[in-house]
Amino acid sequence: MGSFKIQGGAKLHGNITPQGSKNEALQILCACLLTDEQICIKNVPDILDVNNLIALLEGMGVEVHRKVKSEITLQAKEIHFDFLGGETFIKKAISFRGSIMMLGALLTRFGKASIPHPGGDKIGRRRLDTHIIGLQKLGALFSDSESRNIYKATAPKGLTGTYMLLDEASVTGTANIVMAAVLAKGTTTIFNAACEPYLVQLCNMLVRMGAKIQGIGSNLLIIEGVNKLSGTEHTLLSDMIEVGSFIGMAAMTGSEITIKNAGIKHLGIIPDIFRKLGISMTFINDDIFIPAQSHYEVETFLDGSIMTIADGPWPGFTPDLISIVLVVATQANGTILIHQKMFESRLFFVDKLIDMGAQIILCDPHRANVIGLNHKYQLKGIRMSSPDIRAGIALLIAALSAEGTSIIDNIDQIDRGYQFIDKRLQNLGAHIERI
């Protein structure tokens, strides 16, 4: 496992361009299994989770051509199902959660699928009920191997469209069901579907491939199954989580940064939430300019009560940025309540921030009260470990603003979601090295 060594306190300056969207990439790559024709994907991020999924697809028999790191062509003419039960496949598939989205595509096109229980971030319970129940309603039959925790599914009579009300607006669950439904017989209606930009992108790509989907961008999707899908080209959006991370980083370090090609129209309320922390920003075409600020003041609600920031399904605030907002709040002028509703272990990294000098009261697994230091007292550098992708980048932002040297261990977690983050930050003037 590698580590980052960060000498905090440096002012950053310059332009930074976000990578292609990690969460979108995992869905789009799985969708290549729906056709035997070529799929060309552009703006692909060079990160561990994406590269692991590409390796899995290649091991399964998908033809993969990658002339440059950011562009990949895939063609799934046939699948080697024996590979799905092998140790190599199992080891890679359990390392990240996105592998579960191969289930729907394999089932609907080939009538069978096998996937181990996926891993990923340790942020609390992340059940798969939405995936499994949705596919079962389409006609899939599941058997679970207790000894190896492998989900095996078949659709001996093919999948058939139906009505379903999802018990949660799961992004990956909705994607899995949508991919299964586009080749199912008849019409599938999905109510309480997730409607994040990732899903919109997936649905639009599937339509270009010949799928029939109504209600794209809403929580009610109506899908009429077709017999076959064709190939297409697709360009991934800029990663909204990186955009939010860079906004927070600029404010926390008092730096002047321009985020290029930010995909502003796809960010939803993300900029508004950071503005509630007092962070100034200007939109210039599709770029976001964040000026250097010596301090930023948290707003209160209209009745004067303490500002609360909570996550929620889209168009609510994405839970992937809760860790960033919490860190940024430690140096704001004011008090804020962070309410992480969706995952009960995501706030457990705050003990490291407290060791750095932050004033945080962890009320319970879901809520933290943050008293901003208003840059009067700098955080101090310590040695710490990254527990998950988003907490890892939050700790990195804290270290960049801290006084002294910080070491962040277990940075494979950060590399899973942020490509070459050390080199990109060095270009802005950060004192960071990989050791």
C-alpha positions in Angstrom: 0.0 0.0 0.0 1.3 3.5 -0.9 1.1 6.7 1.1 0.9 10.4 0.4 3.2 12.8 2.1 1.8 16.3 2.2 3.4 19.5 3.4 0.4 21.7 4.2 -0.1 25.5 4.0 0.8 26.1 0.3 -1.5 28.4 -1.7 -2.6 26.7 -4.9 -3.1 28.5 -8.2 -4.1 27.6 -11.7 -6.4 25.5 -13.8 -7.6 21.9 -13.2 -9.8 19.7 -15.4 -12.0 17.1 -13.8 -11.7 13.5 -15.0 -14.5 11.6 -16.7 -17.2 10.5 -14.3 -16.3 7.4 -12.3 -19.9 6.5 -11.4 -21.1 6.9 -15.0 -18.1 5.0 -16.4 -18.9 1.8 -14.4 -22.5 1.8 -15.8 -21.6 2.5 -19.4 -18.8 -0.1 -19.4 -21.3 -2.8 -18.2 -23.7 -1.7 -21.0 -21.3 -2.9 -23.6 -22.4 -6.5 -22.8 -25.9 -5.7 -24.3 -24.7 -5.8 -27.9 -22.3 -7.7 -30.1 -21.4 -4.5 -31.9 -18.6 -2.0 -31.0 -19.1 0.6 -28.2 -16.6 3.5 -28.2 -16.4 5.4 -24.9 -14.5 8.7 -24.6 -13.3 10.7 -21.6 -12.6 7.5 -19.6 -10.9 8.1 -16.2 -7.7 6.2 -15.6 -8.6 5.0 -12.1 -8.4 1.6 -10.3 -12.2 0.8 -10.2 -12.6 1.5 -13.9 -9.4 -0.3 -14.9 -10.5 -3.3 -12.8 -13.9 -3.5 -14.6 -12.2 -3.2 -18.0 -9.9 -6.1 -17.0 -12.9 -8.2 -15.9 -14.6 -7.5 -19.2 -11.5 -8.5 -21.2 -11.1 -11.7 -19.2 -14.7 -12.5 -20.0 -13.9 -12.4 -23.7 -14.8 -8.8 -24.5 -12.5 -7.4 -27.2 -10.9 -4.3 -25.7 -8.9 -1.7 -27.7 -7.5 1.3 -25.9 -5.3 3.5 -28.2 -5.1 6.2 -25.5 -6.1 6.0 -21.8 -9.1 8.3 -22.2 -10.8 6.4 -25.1 -11.7 2.7 -25.3 -13.5 0.5 -27.8 -15.3 -2.6 -26.6 -17.0 -5.4 -28.4 -18.8 -8.3 -26.6 -19.2 -10.8 -29.4 -19.2 -13.7 -27.0 -18.6 -14.3 -23.3 -16.5 -17.0 -21.6 -18.8 -17.9 -18.7 -16.2 -20.3 -17.2 -14.1 -17.2 -16.4 -17.0 -15.9 -14.2 -16.4 -18.7 -11.7 -12.6 -18.4 -11.5 -10.5 -17.0 -8.8 -9.2 -14.1 -10.9 -12.7 -12.9 -11.7 -13.9 -13.3 -8.1 -10.9 -11.4 -6.7 -11.3 -8.4 -9.0 -15.1 -8.4 -8.8 -15.3 -8.2 -5.0 -12.9 -5.2 -4.9 -15.4 -2.7 -6.1 -19.2 -2.3 -6.1 -19.7 -1.5 -9.8 -19.2 -5.1 -10.8 -22.8 -5.9 -9.7 -24.1 -4.0 -12.7 -23.0 -6.7 -15.1 -25.8 -8.9 -13.8 -28.7 -7.3 -15.7 -26.9 -7.1 -19.0 -25.7 -10.7 -18.9 -29.1 -12.0 -17.9 -31.1 -10.2 -20.5 -28.7 -11.0 -23.4 -27.4 -14.5 -22.5 -30.0 -15.8 -20.0 -27.5 -16.5 -17.2 -25.0 -14.6 -15.0 -22.8 -15.1 -12.0 -21.2 -12.5 -9.7 -19.7 -12.5 -6.3 -21.0 -10.2 -3.6 -19.2 -6.9 -4.5 -17.1 -4.9 -2.1 -16.1 -1.3 -2.3 -16.2 1.5 0.3 -16.7 0.6 4.0 -19.4 3.3 4.6 -22.1 1.1 6.1 -24.7 -1.3 4.8 -25.1 -1.3 1.1 -27.7 -4.0 0.4 -28.4 -5.5 -3.0 -32.1 -6.1 -2.5 -33.1 -3.5 -5.1 -31.0 -5.2 -7.7 -32.1 -8.7 -6.9 -35.8 -8.1 -6.4 -36.0 -5.9 -9.5 -34.4 -8.6 -11.7 -36.5 -11.3 -10.0 -39.6 -9.4 -11.0 -38.4 -9.5 -14.6 -38.2 -13.3 -14.3 -34.7 -14.0 -13.1 -34.1 -17.0 -10.9 -31.4 -16.6 -8.2 -29.4 -19.1 -6.2 -26.8 -18.0 -3.6 -23.7 -20.2 -2.9 -23.2 -19.8 0.8 -19.6 -21.0 0.8 -18.3 -18.4 -1.7 -21.1 -15.8 -1.5 -21.7 -15.9 -5.2 -25.0 -14.8 -6.8 -25.9 -17.1 -9.7 -28.9 -16.2 -11.8 -30.7 -17.7 -14.8 -33.5 -16.6 -17.0 -34.5 -19.9 -18.8 -37.6 -18.4 -20.4 -36.1 -15.0 -20.9 -37.0 -11.8 -19.1 -40.4 -10.3 -19.3 -41.4 -6.7 -18.6 -43.5 -5.8 -15.6 -44.4 -2.9 -13.3 -42.2 -2.3 -10.2 -42.0 0.2 -7.4 -38.4 0.3 -6.2 -38.1 0.3 -2.4 -35.2 2.8 -2.7 -34.0 5.0 -5.5 -30.7 3.1 -5.9 -28.5 4.4 -8.7 -26.7 1.1 -9.4 -30.0 -0.8 -8.8 -31.9 1.3 -11.3 -29.1 1.0 -13.9 -29.0 -2.8 -13.5 -32.8 -3.1 -14.0 -32.8 -0.7 -16.9 -30.1 -2.7 -18.7 -32.1 -5.9 -18.1 -35.4 -4.3 -19.3 -34.2 -2.9 -22.6 -34.0 -6.5 -24.1 -36.8 -8.0 -22.1 -40.1 -9.0 -23.7 -42.9 -6.4 -23.4 -43.0 -3.2 -21.3 -41.3 -2.5 -18.0 -42.4 0.4 -15.8 -40.0 1.5 -13.0 -41.3 3.9 -10.4 -39.1 5.5 -7.8 -36.2 5.1 -10.3 -33.0 7.0 -9.5 -32.6 10.0 -11.9 -29.0 11.1 -11.3 -27.1 12.4 -14.4 -25.3 9.0 -14.6 -28.7 7.4 -15.3 -29.7 10.0 -17.8 -26.4 9.4 -19.6 -26.9 5.6 -19.6 -30.5 5.9 -20.8 -29.6 8.3 -23.6 -26.8 6.0 -24.7 -29.1 3.0 -24.7 -31.6 5.0 -26.8 -28.9 5.7 -29.4 -28.3 1.9 -29.4 -31.9 1.3 -30.3 -33.6 1.0 -26.9 -37.1 2.5 -26.3 -37.1 4.4 -23.0 -39.6 7.1 -21.9 -39.3 9.4 -18.9 -35.5 9.8 -19.0 -34.4 12.2 -16.2 -37.5 11.5 -14.1 -38.3 8.9 -11.4 -40.8 7.1 -13.7 -39.2 5.1 -16.5 -41.2 3.2 -19.1 -39.1 0.8 -21.2 -40.4 -1.2 -24.2 -38.1 -4.1 -24.8 -36.4 -4.6 -28.2 -34.8 -7.6 -29.8 -31.4 -6.2 -30.5 -29.2 -3.3 -29.7 -26.5 -1.8 -32.0 -23.2 -0.1 -31.3 -22.6 3.6 -30.6 -20.2 6.2 -29.3 -20.5 7.8 -25.9 -18.6 10.6 -24.1 -18.6 10.6 -20.3 -19.6 13.7 -18.3 -17.0 15.5 -16.1 -17.0 13.9 -12.7 -19.3 16.0 -10.5 -17.6 14.6 -7.3 -14.2 15.9 -8.5 -15.8 19.2 -9.3 -17.2 19.5 -5.7 -13.9 18.3 -4.3 -11.9 21.0 -6.1 -14.4 23.7 -5.0 -13.9 22.6 -1.4 -10.1 22.4 -1.8 -9.9 25.9 -3.1 -11.8 27.3 -0.2 -10.1 25.3 2.4 -6.6 26.3 1.2 -7.6 29.9 0.4 -6.5 29.4 -3.2 -7.5 30.8 -6.6 -8.5 27.9 -8.9 -10.3 27.6 -12.1 -12.1 24.3 -12.8 -12.2 23.8 -16.5 -15.0 22.0 -18.4 -17.0 21.5 -15.2 -20.2 20.4 -16.8 -22.1 23.1 -14.9 -25.6 22.2 -16.2 -25.2 18.6 -14.8 -24.1 19.7 -11.2 -27.6 20.2 -9.8 -27.5 21.9 -6.4 -23.8 21.2 -5.7 -22.7 24.8 -6.3 -25.6 26.1 -4.2 -24.6 23.9 -1.2 -21.0 25.3 -1.3 -22.3 28.8 -1.6 -24.3 28.2 1.6 -20.9 27.7 3.3 -19.9 31.1 2.1 -17.7 30.0 -0.8 -17.6 32.5 -3.7 -17.5 31.2 -7.3 -18.2 32.5 -10.8 -19.4 30.6 -13.8 -17.5 31.5 -17.0 -19.0 29.5 -19.9 -18.5 25.9 -18.6 -15.7 26.8 -16.2 -15.9 27.6 -12.5 -13.6 30.3 -11.1 -13.1 30.2 -7.3 -11.2 33.3 -6.0 -8.9 33.2 -3.1 -10.8 33.8 0.1 -9.3 34.5 3.5 -12.5 33.4 5.2 -16.0 32.1 4.3 -19.1 32.4 6.4 -21.8 29.8 6.8 -25.3 31.0 6.1 -28.1 30.4 8.6 -31.7 29.5 7.8 -34.1 32.4 7.4 -35.4 31.9 10.9 -31.8 32.2 12.2 -31.4 28.5 13.1 -28.2 26.5 12.4 -27.6 25.5 8.8 -28.1 21.8 8.2 -26.7 20.1 5.1 -28.1 16.6 4.4 -27.7 14.2 1.5 -30.5 12.6 -0.5 -31.4 11.0 -3.8 -31.0 13.2 -6.8 -31.9 16.1 -7.2 -30.9 16.2 -3.6 -27.3 16.6 -2.5 -25.1 13.7 -3.4 -23.8 11.6 -0.5 -20.4 11.4 -2.1 -19.8 15.0 -1.3 -20.9 15.0 2.4 -17.3 14.2 3.5 -16.0 17.1 1.5 -18.5 19.6 2.9 -17.8 18.4 6.4 -14.0 19.1 6.0 -14.6 22.5 4.4 -16.9 23.4 7.3 -14.1 23.0 9.8 -12.5 26.2 8.7 -15.7 28.2 8.0 -17.0 31.0 10.1 -20.0 29.5 11.8 -21.6 26.3 12.9 -23.2 23.7 10.7 -24.9 20.3 11.2 -24.0 17.6 8.7 -26.6 14.9 8.4 -25.5 11.9 6.4 -28.8 10.0 6.0 -27.9 7.2 3.6 -24.8 5.5 5.1 -24.2 4.9 8.8 -20.4 4.6 8.7 -19.5 7.4 6.4 -18.8 9.9 9.2 -16.5 7.7 11.2 -13.4 9.4 9.7 -14.0 12.5 11.7 -11.8 11.2 14.5 -8.8 11.9 12.3 -10.0 15.5 11.8 -10.5 15.9 15.5 -6.9 14.7 16.0 -5.9 17.5 13.5 -7.6 20.1 15.7 -11.0 20.3 14.2 -13.9 21.1 16.5 -16.5 18.4 15.6 -19.1 16.7 17.8 -20.1 13.3 16.3 -23.7 13.2 17.6 -24.5 9.7 16.2 -23.4 7.6 13.2 -25.4 9.9 10.9 -24.9 13.4 12.3 -21.9 15.7 13.1 -21.9 19.2 14.5 -19.0 21.2 13.1 -17.9 24.4 14.7 -15.8 26.4 12.2 -12.4 27.7 13.2 -12.6 30.5 10.7 -8.9 30.0 9.8 -7.9 31.4 13.2 -6.5 28.1 14.2 -4.9 25.9 11.5 -5.3 22.2 11.5 -2.1 20.3 12.2 -0.5 17.6 10.2 -0.8 14.0 11.5 -0.4 10.5 10.1 -3.7 8.9 9.1 -5.3 6.3 6.9 -7.9 6.6 4.1 -10.9 4.5 5.0 -12.8 5.0 1.7 -12.6 7.0 -1.5 -14.5 10.1 -0.5 -13.1 10.3 3.1 -9.7 9.8 1.6 -9.9 12.9 -0.6 -11.5 14.9 2.3 -8.5 14.0 4.5 -6.2 15.0 1.6 -7.9 18.4 1.4 -7.5 18.8 5.2 -3.8 17.9 5.0 -3.3 20.5 2.2 -4.6 23.2 4.5 -2.9 22.0 7.7 0.2 23.3 9.4 3.1 20.8 9.1 3.5 17.4 7.4 0.7 14.8 7.0 1.0 11.2 5.9 -2.0 9.5 4.4 -1.8 5.7 4.2 -3.9 3.3 2.3 -4.1 5.6 -0.7 -5.3 2.8 -3.0 -8.7 3.9 -1.8 -8.1 7.4 -3.2 -6.7 6.0 -6.4 -9.9 4.0 -6.9 -11.7 7.3 -7.7 -9.2 10.1 -8.5 -6.7 9.7 -11.4 -3.1 10.9 -10.8 -4.4 13.2 -8.1 -0.9 13.9 -6.7 0.5 15.0 -10.1 -2.5 17.2 -10.8 -2.3 18.9 -7.5 1.5 19.3 -7.9 0.7 21.3 -11.1 -1.3 23.7 -8.9 1.6 24.2 -6.5 0.7 21.6 -3.8 3.5 20.0 -1.9 2.5 16.3 -2.2 4.5 13.2 -3.0 3.7 9.5 -3.3 5.9 7.4 -1.0 
